[in-house]
Amino acid sequence: MAGTVAALRLAPVKGTAIQDVERATIAPGGLAGDRRFSVLDGRGGLLTARRAGPLLGVRSTLGDDGRTLSLAFPGGETISAPVTLGARASGEYFGHRRGRLVAGPFSAALQRHLGRPAQLLAHDDDSPGWDEAPVTLVARASITELARRAGRDAVDARRFRMSVEVDGPAAHEEDGWIGREVALGGAVLRVVATCERCVITTRDPHTGTVDFNALRVLAGYRGKDDVCMGVLCRVVRGGEVSVGDAVALR
């Protein structure tokens, strides 16, 4: 046994606030409901927190039936409506995200909040919303070590937007799991690579403002060629996973 599941996190709309959930279904494309939607920039690309930090201030929630979406904005406005699909569209980000524009009030509200063109896209089933891998995993001790190196009492793990946080392994021990399978709950993952970090980690996960140079801290103690935190995983077998489930190497 390598440890236990300490946290499960997802965001239905890519780039919006990452949320903790107590249980999730891991499917071949990742956690069910995670990154089901993206925000198009109107020029053939996607908006993420790299380019549009205020997206992190938006909380997206998908109904249990997967048919109702809610967006909660920092000023207190909340929009909730059925997911009604419109015209076909796509955007480029780590490959094409294909799907249909979501009709209704969502795009206009996102545009007002971001102050720039924005269109909400619902991905096709065969056009996943993940970047380099459907599931990401990090040891809680790795985040604690980063905080120690930065001279902080703690660092909010949500700024790294990892799907699964595991308690038990030593700091960065997960890096040594590459090529191995990890069983958690009813699911099995295969660890394929370390996760190179980007500027999103420098932004407050609640507001999107730049407030902590996580990249500099990582490079300072891991080396400029190893600015990584956590690992990328493929799904070998899907299944139900809950916080507190055992995590075992296979």
Buried (B, 14 or more C-beta within 10 A) or exposed (E): EBBBBBBBBBBBBBBBBBBEBEEBBBBEBBBBBBBBBBBBBBEEBBBBBBBBBBBBBBBBBBBEEEEEBBBBBBEEEEBBBEBBEBEEBBBEBEEEBBBBBBBBEBBEBBBEBBEBBBBBBBBBEEBBBBBEBBBBBBBBBBBBBBBBBBEEEEBEBBBBBBBBBBBBBEBBBBBBBBEEBBBBBBBBBBBBBBBBBBBBBBBBBBBBEEEBBBBEBBBEEBEEEEBBBBBBBBBBEBBEBBBEBEBEBE
